[in-house]
Amino acid sequence: MDYAVRVSHYVDPATFEIQRDVIVLISGAHVVEVIVGGEVSGGLDGLARQTLEFDNAVCLPGFVNSHAHLDLSHLHGQVPSGLTFPEWAPAVIAGRGMPQAMIDAGIDDACRMMVASGTTAVLDISVGGDSAAHLAKHGLRGNLALEVLGWSGDAAEKAMARADEIVRKEFELDAERLGKDAGDAAAPAVRDGIDYSYSPHAPYSTSMELYQHAFGRAFGEGRVCTTHVAESPEEEAFIRDGTGPLPELLGKLGLDLSGFPGFGTTPISLLLGDWLMPWLGAENHRLVLVHCNYAREADFEHLAVTKPSVCWCPRSHAWFGHEPWPLARMREAGVNLVIGTDSLASNSGLDMLGEIRLAAQHPDADVTELFKAATVNGRKALGIPADAADLAIWGLPAGADDNLFKAMLANEVPLYASFSRGNLIARAI
């Protein structure tokens, strides 16, 4: 046994019930036993190679940040809030042109921020695979969703070919799939806990062919596929009838949209009802739809049938001043609700407790539901096993027994320690 950890409170990942006086036994990357009651003859000595004891502390499943753009972290504090999406996007595009050393430093700082705030896993939208080494360095479980976009069939082939180059460089040679195209390059070093997936950017920037290519590959390989959708009213207008400011913005990026009449539907219905329907079953938790700020009536019918994961980014949502997020309707549709931070170009931080605190102000919020969304629902979306030793141990304020989750939101609670894949990645005491 590697670790024996005693805490006063423990949140069971399977039931999400709170148990008292618990010893958690960790072997490798898994929690192998939970001893409720905490009374063991002779104490913790002899139970494991290393022991940790925390009075008045709760052991939670580690936070899963289900949507981040770590390669925009160098823009922290550089982009004002209150911009419309077409005003914000050019600033971010320009920010991607900064020196690589600055981008790398931002990613490294972001990883430190996540570790320090109890995050143990992240789904990172990655343009070039830059975050892989940094996530591994800080011990985080990382899934790099390789972003692809392009409006034409030719662009789709080029985008997926570029994604393959990143896979070969950062993850694997993949000779079985690529055949002679794999060449003779040596396979990259294995980074434990770091995997990849695919992220077609958004319906306004990505063709049906590219969506189907990326999602079809993710479906066939058992990987995550994540995409931005229904993020802004400007996207809605463009997808519906080709109007609004997005055609001008996209035209500046080299897309010829003259005469584009729109698709006559909403972004979510376009994706779930038309483009991805051949692959969708009754539950599609590994399809992560991000934002869905402007989901409409017909969209909830598709969401109820396909039950994807839907990622709410509360502070980024507020940053842009969007209309209230449709939390009650998402609950009724039965989606797998997850929570993310988005990027530091549209957020003040990457701490998941901060996201939950803001989300809890929503009139339809249930605090326990929000903690599930930020932990075990994120595990479900990323395929992290229920017994994963991805844990965060938080100090509790006095009197927290009555409503532990609300007490954590109402007080500044310290992070005592956290584990990712059974490795101790943070310890304060």
C-alpha positions as CSV (number, residue, x, y, z in Angstrom):
1,M,0.0,0.0,0.0
2,D,1.4,3.4,-1.0
3,Y,-0.7,5.8,1.2
4,A,-3.0,5.7,4.1
5,V,-4.9,9.0,4.6
6,R,-7.1,9.7,7.6
7,V,-9.7,12.5,7.3
8,S,-12.7,13.6,9.4
9,H,-15.0,13.7,6.3
10,Y,-15.0,11.8,3.0
11,V,-17.2,12.2,-0.1
12,D,-17.8,8.9,-1.7
13,P,-17.3,9.2,-5.5
14,A,-19.9,6.6,-6.3
15,T,-22.8,7.8,-4.0
16,F,-21.5,11.4,-3.2
17,E,-22.6,10.7,0.3
18,I,-20.5,12.2,3.1
19,Q,-18.9,9.7,5.5
20,R,-17.3,10.4,8.9
21,D,-13.9,9.4,10.3
22,V,-12.4,7.6,7.2
23,I,-9.1,6.1,6.3
24,V,-8.4,6.0,2.5
25,L,-6.0,3.4,1.3
26,I,-4.2,4.2,-2.0
27,S,-2.2,1.7,-4.1
28,G,-0.8,2.9,-7.4
29,A,-3.3,5.1,-9.2
30,H,-6.4,3.6,-7.3
31,V,-8.2,3.9,-4.1
32,V,-8.3,0.2,-3.0
33,E,-10.2,0.5,0.3
34,V,-12.1,3.0,2.4
35,I,-12.3,2.2,6.1
36,V,-15.3,4.0,7.6
37,G,-15.1,4.8,11.3
38,G,-11.3,5.3,11.1
39,E,-10.5,3.1,14.1
40,V,-7.6,0.8,13.3
41,S,-5.6,-1.0,16.0
42,G,-2.2,0.6,16.2
43,G,-3.2,3.7,14.1
44,L,-2.0,4.3,10.6
45,D,1.4,2.8,11.1
46,G,1.9,-0.3,9.1
47,L,-1.0,0.3,6.8
48,A,1.1,1.9,4.1
49,R,4.5,3.2,3.2
50,Q,3.4,6.8,3.8
51,T,0.6,8.1,6.1
52,L,-1.2,11.4,6.3
53,E,-3.6,12.5,9.0
54,F,-5.8,15.6,8.8
55,D,-8.2,16.7,11.5
56,N,-11.4,18.5,10.5
57,A,-10.8,18.0,6.8
58,V,-12.8,16.6,3.9
59,C,-11.4,14.4,1.1
60,L,-13.2,15.1,-2.1
61,P,-12.7,13.7,-5.6
62,G,-10.3,16.1,-7.2
63,F,-11.7,18.8,-9.4
64,V,-11.9,18.1,-13.1
65,N,-11.7,21.2,-15.2
66,S,-13.7,20.1,-18.3
67,H,-12.8,23.1,-20.5
68,A,-9.6,25.2,-20.5
69,H,-7.4,26.9,-23.1
70,L,-4.1,26.8,-21.3
71,D,-2.2,28.2,-24.3
72,L,-4.0,31.5,-23.8
73,S,-2.9,31.8,-20.2
74,H,-0.3,34.4,-21.1
75,L,-3.2,36.8,-21.8
76,H,-4.2,36.8,-18.2
77,G,-5.5,40.3,-17.4
78,Q,-4.8,41.6,-20.9
79,V,-8.3,41.4,-22.4
80,P,-11.1,43.5,-20.9
81,S,-14.4,42.0,-20.0
82,G,-17.7,43.1,-21.5
83,L,-16.7,42.7,-25.1
84,T,-18.9,40.9,-27.6
85,F,-17.5,37.7,-29.0
86,P,-16.6,39.3,-32.4
87,E,-14.7,42.1,-30.5
88,W,-12.9,39.6,-28.2
89,A,-11.8,37.1,-30.8
90,P,-9.4,39.3,-32.7
91,A,-7.5,40.1,-29.5
92,V,-7.1,36.4,-28.7
93,I,-6.0,35.6,-32.3
94,A,-3.4,38.4,-32.0
95,G,-2.3,37.0,-28.6
96,R,-1.5,33.6,-30.2
97,G,1.3,35.3,-32.1
98,M,3.3,36.1,-29.0
99,P,6.7,34.5,-28.5
100,Q,6.6,30.8,-27.7
101,A,8.6,31.3,-24.5
102,M,5.8,33.6,-23.2
103,I,3.1,31.1,-24.1
104,D,5.1,28.3,-22.4
105,A,5.5,30.4,-19.3
106,G,1.8,31.1,-19.2
107,I,1.0,27.4,-19.5
108,D,3.4,26.6,-16.6
109,D,1.8,29.3,-14.4
110,A,-1.6,28.0,-15.2
111,C,-0.7,24.5,-14.2
112,R,0.6,25.8,-10.9
113,M,-2.7,27.7,-10.4
114,M,-4.7,24.5,-11.0
115,V,-2.6,22.3,-8.7
116,A,-2.9,25.0,-5.9
117,S,-6.7,25.0,-6.2
118,G,-7.4,21.3,-6.0
119,T,-7.7,20.5,-9.7
120,T,-6.4,17.1,-10.5
121,A,-7.5,16.7,-14.2
122,V,-8.1,19.0,-17.1
123,L,-9.5,18.8,-20.6
124,D,-7.4,21.3,-22.4
125,I,-8.2,22.7,-25.9
126,S,-4.8,22.7,-27.5
127,V,-3.8,24.2,-30.8
128,G,-0.3,22.7,-30.9
129,G,0.0,20.3,-28.0
130,D,2.1,22.7,-26.0
131,S,0.6,21.9,-22.6
132,A,1.5,18.2,-22.6
133,A,5.0,18.6,-21.1
134,H,3.8,21.2,-18.5
135,L,0.8,19.1,-17.3
136,A,3.2,16.1,-16.9
137,K,5.7,18.2,-15.1
138,H,3.1,19.3,-12.5
139,G,1.7,15.8,-12.1
140,L,-1.8,16.7,-13.4
141,R,-3.9,14.2,-15.4
142,G,-4.3,15.9,-18.7
143,N,-6.4,15.3,-21.9
144,L,-5.3,17.5,-24.8
145,A,-8.2,18.1,-27.1
146,L,-6.4,18.8,-30.4
147,E,-8.3,21.8,-32.0
148,V,-9.1,21.5,-35.7
149,L,-11.0,24.0,-37.8
150,G,-11.6,24.7,-41.5
151,W,-14.6,25.4,-43.7
152,S,-13.8,23.4,-46.8
153,G,-13.2,19.7,-47.5
154,D,-9.5,20.4,-48.3
155,A,-9.2,22.3,-45.0
156,A,-10.6,19.3,-43.2
157,E,-7.9,17.0,-44.5
158,K,-5.2,19.5,-43.7
159,A,-6.5,20.0,-40.2
160,M,-6.6,16.3,-39.4
161,A,-3.2,15.8,-40.9
162,R,-1.8,18.5,-38.6
163,A,-3.5,16.8,-35.6
164,D,-1.7,13.6,-36.6
165,E,1.6,15.5,-36.6
166,I,1.0,16.6,-33.0
167,V,0.0,13.1,-32.0
168,R,3.3,11.7,-33.5
169,K,5.3,14.5,-31.8
170,E,3.7,14.5,-28.4
171,F,2.1,11.1,-27.8
172,E,2.8,8.1,-30.1
173,L,4.1,7.0,-33.4
174,D,0.7,5.5,-34.3
175,A,2.3,3.4,-37.1
176,E,-0.6,1.0,-37.2
177,R,-3.0,3.7,-38.3
178,L,-0.6,5.9,-40.3
179,G,1.2,3.0,-42.1
180,K,4.1,4.2,-44.3
181,D,3.2,7.8,-43.5
182,A,4.6,7.3,-40.0
183,G,8.1,7.2,-41.4
184,D,11.0,6.2,-39.3
185,A,10.8,8.8,-36.5
186,A,11.3,7.6,-33.0
187,A,8.2,7.5,-30.8
188,P,8.1,10.3,-28.3
189,A,8.7,9.8,-24.6
190,V,5.6,8.5,-22.7
191,R,4.1,11.0,-20.4
192,D,2.1,9.2,-17.7
193,G,-1.4,10.5,-17.3
194,I,-1.4,12.6,-20.5
195,D,-3.8,11.6,-23.3
196,Y,-5.2,13.3,-26.4
197,S,-8.6,13.7,-28.0
198,Y,-10.2,15.9,-30.7
199,S,-11.9,19.3,-30.7
200,P,-13.5,20.6,-33.9
201,H,-13.7,24.3,-33.0
202,A,-17.3,25.4,-33.6
203,P,-20.0,25.1,-36.2
204,Y,-19.3,28.6,-37.6
205,S,-15.6,27.8,-38.2
206,T,-15.7,24.1,-39.0
207,S,-17.3,22.1,-41.8
208,M,-19.5,19.1,-41.5
209,E,-16.8,17.0,-43.1
210,L,-14.3,18.0,-40.5
211,Y,-16.7,17.5,-37.6
212,Q,-17.6,14.0,-38.9
213,H,-13.9,13.2,-39.4
214,A,-12.9,14.3,-36.0
215,F,-15.9,12.8,-34.1
216,G,-15.8,9.6,-36.1
217,R,-12.2,9.1,-35.2
218,A,-12.8,9.9,-31.5
219,F,-15.8,7.5,-31.5
220,G,-13.8,4.8,-33.2
221,E,-10.8,5.2,-30.8
222,G,-12.9,5.6,-27.6
223,R,-11.7,9.2,-27.2
224,V,-13.3,12.4,-26.0
225,C,-14.6,14.8,-28.7
226,T,-15.3,18.4,-27.5
227,T,-16.6,21.5,-29.3
228,H,-17.8,25.0,-28.6
229,V,-21.4,25.4,-29.6
230,A,-24.3,27.9,-29.1
231,E,-21.8,30.2,-27.4
232,S,-23.0,33.6,-28.6
233,P,-26.0,35.3,-30.3
234,E,-23.7,36.1,-33.1
235,E,-23.1,32.4,-33.7
236,E,-26.8,31.7,-33.6
237,A,-27.5,34.4,-36.2
238,F,-24.7,33.1,-38.5
239,I,-25.8,29.5,-38.4
240,R,-29.5,30.3,-38.8
241,D,-29.4,32.6,-41.8
242,G,-25.8,33.8,-42.4
243,T,-26.3,37.2,-40.8
244,G,-24.6,39.2,-38.1
245,P,-21.0,40.2,-37.6
246,L,-19.4,36.8,-37.9
247,P,-19.2,36.7,-41.7
248,E,-17.1,39.9,-41.7
249,L,-14.8,38.5,-39.0
250,L,-14.4,35.1,-40.8
251,G,-13.8,37.0,-44.1
252,K,-10.8,38.7,-42.5
253,L,-9.5,35.2,-41.7
254,G,-9.7,34.2,-45.3
255,L,-13.1,32.5,-45.6
256,D,-15.3,33.4,-48.5
257,L,-18.8,33.4,-47.2
258,S,-20.4,35.5,-49.9
259,G,-23.9,34.1,-50.6
260,F,-23.9,31.8,-47.5
261,P,-27.6,31.5,-46.6
262,G,-27.1,29.8,-43.2
263,F,-28.4,26.4,-42.3
264,G,-31.9,27.3,-41.2
265,T,-31.5,25.8,-37.7
266,T,-29.7,26.4,-34.4
267,P,-26.1,25.4,-33.8
268,I,-26.9,22.6,-31.4
269,S,-29.6,21.1,-33.6
270,L,-27.3,21.3,-36.6
271,L,-24.7,19.3,-34.7
272,L,-26.9,16.7,-32.9
273,G,-29.7,16.5,-35.4
274,D,-27.7,16.5,-38.7
275,W,-23.9,16.4,-38.6
276,L,-23.2,13.9,-35.8
277,M,-26.4,11.8,-35.8
278,P,-24.8,8.7,-37.4
279,W,-22.6,8.1,-34.4
280,L,-24.9,9.2,-31.5
281,G,-26.5,6.7,-29.2
282,A,-28.6,7.1,-26.1
283,E,-25.7,8.4,-23.9
284,N,-22.7,10.3,-25.2
285,H,-20.9,11.5,-22.2
286,R,-17.6,11.6,-24.0
287,L,-19.0,14.2,-26.4
288,V,-18.5,17.4,-24.5
289,L,-20.5,20.4,-25.7
290,V,-19.0,23.6,-24.3
291,H,-21.1,26.7,-23.4
292,C,-24.5,26.0,-24.9
293,N,-25.4,29.4,-23.6
294,Y,-28.1,29.9,-26.2
295,A,-29.8,26.5,-26.3
296,R,-33.3,26.8,-27.7
297,E,-36.4,24.7,-27.4
298,A,-35.7,22.2,-30.2
299,D,-32.2,21.8,-28.9
300,F,-33.3,20.4,-25.5
301,E,-35.1,17.6,-27.4
302,H,-31.9,16.6,-29.0
303,L,-30.0,16.9,-25.8
304,A,-32.5,14.8,-24.0
305,V,-32.2,12.0,-26.6
306,T,-28.4,12.0,-26.9
307,K,-27.4,13.0,-23.4
308,P,-23.9,14.4,-24.1
309,S,-21.8,16.1,-21.5
310,V,-22.5,19.9,-21.4
311,C,-19.8,22.2,-20.0
312,W,-20.9,25.4,-18.2
313,C,-18.1,28.0,-17.7
314,P,-19.8,30.3,-15.2
315,R,-17.2,33.0,-14.8
316,S,-16.4,33.2,-18.6
317,H,-20.2,33.3,-19.1
318,A,-20.4,36.3,-16.8
319,W,-17.3,37.9,-18.5
320,F,-19.3,38.2,-21.7
321,G,-22.6,39.2,-20.1
322,H,-24.6,36.4,-21.6
323,E,-28.2,35.8,-20.8
324,P,-28.8,33.5,-17.8
325,W,-27.5,30.0,-18.4
326,P,-30.3,27.4,-18.9
327,L,-29.5,25.3,-15.9
328,A,-33.0,24.0,-15.1
329,R,-33.6,23.0,-18.7
330,M,-30.2,21.1,-18.9
331,R,-31.2,19.3,-15.7
332,E,-34.6,18.3,-17.2
333,A,-32.8,17.1,-20.4
334,G,-30.6,14.7,-18.3
335,V,-27.3,15.8,-19.7
336,N,-24.0,15.1,-17.9
337,L,-23.4,18.6,-16.5
338,V,-19.7,19.4,-16.2
339,I,-17.9,22.7,-15.3
340,G,-14.9,24.4,-16.8
341,T,-13.0,27.6,-16.5
342,D,-12.4,28.5,-20.2
343,S,-9.2,30.6,-20.6
344,L,-7.5,33.3,-18.7
345,A,-8.3,35.5,-21.6
346,S,-11.9,35.5,-20.4
347,N,-11.6,34.6,-16.7
348,S,-9.9,36.0,-13.6
349,G,-8.7,32.6,-12.4
350,L,-8.6,28.8,-12.9
351,D,-9.9,27.7,-9.5
352,M,-12.9,25.5,-9.7
353,L,-14.3,26.6,-6.3
354,G,-14.5,30.1,-7.8
355,E,-16.6,28.7,-10.7
356,I,-18.9,26.8,-8.2
357,R,-19.3,29.9,-6.0
358,L,-20.6,32.0,-8.9
359,A,-22.7,29.1,-10.3
360,A,-24.3,28.7,-6.9
361,Q,-25.8,32.2,-7.2
362,H,-28.0,31.0,-10.1
363,P,-31.6,30.8,-9.0
364,D,-31.9,27.2,-10.1
365,A,-28.6,26.0,-8.6
366,D,-28.3,23.0,-6.3
367,V,-24.9,23.1,-4.6
368,T,-24.4,19.3,-4.3
369,E,-25.2,19.1,-8.1
370,L,-22.5,21.7,-8.8
371,F,-19.9,19.8,-6.8
372,K,-20.8,16.6,-8.7
373,A,-20.5,18.5,-12.0
374,A,-17.0,19.7,-11.0
375,T,-15.8,16.3,-9.9
376,V,-17.4,13.0,-10.7
377,N,-19.3,14.1,-13.7
378,G,-16.0,15.4,-15.2
379,R,-14.5,12.0,-14.5
380,K,-17.4,10.4,-16.5
381,A,-16.8,12.8,-19.4
382,L,-13.0,12.1,-19.5
383,G,-13.3,8.3,-18.8
384,I,-11.5,8.5,-15.5
385,P,-12.4,5.4,-13.4
386,A,-14.5,5.8,-10.3
387,D,-11.7,4.3,-8.1
388,A,-9.1,6.8,-9.4
389,A,-6.9,8.1,-6.6
390,D,-7.5,11.7,-7.9
391,L,-8.3,13.4,-4.6
392,A,-8.2,16.8,-2.9
393,I,-8.2,17.3,0.9
394,W,-9.6,20.6,2.1
395,G,-9.6,22.1,5.6
396,L,-13.1,22.7,7.0
397,P,-14.5,25.6,9.0
398,A,-16.0,25.0,12.4
399,G,-19.6,23.7,12.2
400,A,-19.3,22.4,8.6
401,D,-21.2,19.2,9.4
402,D,-24.6,20.7,8.8
403,N,-24.0,21.6,5.2
404,L,-20.5,20.8,4.2
405,F,-20.6,22.0,0.6
406,K,-22.3,25.3,1.4
407,A,-19.7,25.8,4.2
408,M,-16.9,25.3,1.7
409,L,-18.4,28.0,-0.6
410,A,-19.1,30.5,2.3
411,N,-15.5,30.3,3.6
412,E,-12.0,30.5,2.3
413,V,-11.0,26.8,2.8
414,P,-7.4,25.8,2.6
415,L,-6.1,23.0,0.3
416,Y,-4.2,20.6,2.6
417,A,-3.1,18.0,-0.1
418,S,-4.1,16.6,-3.4
419,F,-3.4,13.4,-5.4
420,S,-3.5,12.8,-9.1
421,R,-3.3,9.1,-10.2
422,G,-2.1,8.3,-6.7
423,N,0.8,10.7,-6.8
424,L,0.9,13.4,-4.1
425,I,1.1,16.6,-6.2
426,A,0.3,19.2,-3.5
427,R,0.8,19.4,0.2
428,A,0.4,22.4,2.5
429,I,0.7,20.7,5.9
